[in-house]
């Protein structure tokens, strides 16, 4: 289940992860706990969201971009 749809919008799972980022969660583990999603799924989803410009990664920590904030 991808986190970004073919039309470039976040899917339901992508929105859950973006919501966790908005709530201040920055690690994959914290985002998994906040969203109720499995850690392996969150890790791959964060890579998808970062590649699409909705999130940014630095040293294993994730933040919401302006594009991600607009999508939430």
C-alpha positions as CSV (number, residue, x, y, z in Angstrom):
1,X,0.0,0.0,0.0
2,X,1.8,3.1,-1.2
3,X,1.8,6.4,0.8
4,X,1.6,8.6,-2.3
5,X,-1.0,7.9,-5.0
6,X,-0.1,7.9,-8.7
7,X,-1.6,11.4,-9.0
8,X,0.9,12.7,-6.4
9,X,-1.4,13.0,-3.4
10,X,-0.9,11.3,0.0
11,X,-3.0,8.2,0.5
12,X,-4.8,7.4,3.8
13,X,-1.7,5.8,5.3
14,X,0.4,8.7,4.1
15,X,-2.0,11.2,5.7
16,X,-1.7,9.2,9.0
17,X,2.1,9.6,8.9
18,X,1.9,13.3,8.0
19,X,-0.5,13.8,10.9
20,X,2.0,12.2,13.2
21,X,4.7,14.5,11.9
22,X,2.4,17.5,12.5
23,X,1.9,16.3,16.1
24,X,5.7,16.6,16.5
25,X,6.8,13.0,16.1
26,X,10.1,12.9,14.2
27,X,11.4,9.3,14.4
28,X,10.0,6.3,12.5
29,X,9.4,4.6,15.8
30,X,7.4,7.5,17.2
31,X,5.4,7.9,14.0
32,X,4.6,4.2,14.0
33,X,3.3,4.4,17.6
34,X,1.3,7.6,16.9
35,X,-0.2,6.3,13.7
36,X,-0.8,2.7,14.8
37,X,1.0,1.4,11.7
38,X,3.8,-1.2,11.6
39,X,7.3,0.2,11.8
40,X,8.4,-1.5,8.5
41,X,5.5,0.2,6.8
42,X,6.2,3.6,8.3
43,X,9.9,3.4,7.2
44,X,9.0,2.7,3.6
45,X,6.2,5.3,3.7
46,X,8.5,8.0,5.0
47,X,10.9,7.3,2.2
48,X,8.0,7.7,-0.3
49,X,6.7,10.9,1.4
50,X,10.2,12.4,1.4
51,X,10.8,11.6,-2.2
52,X,7.4,13.3,-3.1
53,X,8.4,16.4,-1.1
54,X,5.8,16.0,1.8
55,X,8.5,15.3,4.4
56,X,12.2,15.9,4.8
57,X,14.8,13.6,6.4
58,X,18.0,14.5,8.2
59,X,20.0,12.0,10.2
60,X,17.1,9.7,10.6
61,X,14.8,12.4,11.9
62,X,11.8,13.5,9.8
63,X,10.0,16.9,9.5
64,X,6.9,18.1,7.7
65,X,7.6,20.3,4.7
66,X,5.3,23.2,3.6
67,X,3.9,20.8,1.0
68,X,3.2,18.2,3.6
69,X,1.6,20.7,5.9
70,X,-0.7,21.8,3.1
71,X,-1.7,18.2,2.5
72,X,-2.7,17.5,6.2
